[in-house]
Amino acid sequence: MSAKSLLRRARWTGEVLAAALAVALAVGGTSASATTAPNVPWSSYLNGWTDQYVPTSSNDCVAGRDNCLKATLKELSRIADATAKSCSHDAVFARAYVRMTQTYGWSRDIPGYYQDVPFANHQDAVFAKHYTDAYYAYTSGDLASVPQAWRIAFDASRDERVSATGSLLLGMNAHINRDLPFVLASVGLVAPDGSSRKPDYDAVEKWLYTATEPLLAEVAARFDPSADDAEDPFGLNNLVLFQIVSGWREQAWRNAEALVSAPTPQARALVAANIENDAAAEAQNILATQSYVPPLTSSTARDQWCAAHHDDAPPMPYDFGTAKPYGY
């Protein structure tokens, strides 16, 4: 096979994106390279932590109090800042998670945006805990505690195997396709009055789309200039990324329903296994389209760009305003 053919094969073309999106919508129906200290999950030092929403709890995150968001952002920023400064390939998803959480905070403060703000605060923290627990388990060498989809993502970062677009997609896949169904099932799909929590879940879609463009612009400006260029072999545009994420989120809700409605522990275990396996399979799909093909492509340009630009300010404002390169 010629060099030109190999490079074409590696490219994230419109046809491949369309195929990946189709797979993403069907899935479910069917060592990090930088560390932070201390290398322990934040939930281990938050007294009274539980995934169950308890409004009377002394734990601010369990009760869903507004200041829980500060604790969540502080923990996410610890990872995002450390990985960005070291140009770890984990930095792309870590920074994306900070930006999405900041945007959630912006939406939360709009009167009437959510029907149940305290519950949304709690769910946001539980979701973050799944990611940080996986990250710290991986960096501590406790691989048995790392879900397979996350292990694939962290291995790819460690090995500098995929483009920045690949890093973002691998993290989002593990976060949404693997973690989210378990989070939704554990915190509850139904409010105490019997109403579905789906409207608040769907309300997130409103800001996910508007946050996608500045996020891709920031990733391109600070970590890999190819990230927001759809004409590049590894580029991605905001519309396609949003469509992928939206499809994954809908499937995550359906998988959570399947977990909750499973009639027996054995049936639930089967649903859980399917979620794990499907998320891992999707990660492999992403690897197949986003991996560098040495010697034609490698992470060298990405790494050199990051070394020169990781301290740069994000080039576009988010809904919550102008973002700082570090912290939140």
Secondary structure as UniProt FT lines:
FT   HELIX           3..10
FT   HELIX           14..26
FT   TURN            27..29
FT   HELIX           42..45
FT   TURN            47..48
FT   TURN            55..56
FT   HELIX           60..63
FT   TURN            66..67
FT   HELIX           68..85
FT   TURN            86..87
FT   TURN            89..90
FT   HELIX           91..108
FT   TURN            111..112
FT   HELIX           117..139
FT   TURN            140..141
FT   HELIX           143..145
FT   HELIX           148..158
FT   TURN            159..160
FT   HELIX           164..172
FT   HELIX           173..179
FT   HELIX           180..187
FT   TURN            192..193
FT   HELIX           198..222
FT   TURN            225..228
FT   TURN            230..231
FT   TURN            233..234
FT   HELIX           238..261
FT   HELIX           265..290
FT   TURN            294..296
FT   HELIX           300..309
FT   TURN            310..311
FT   TURN            319..320
//
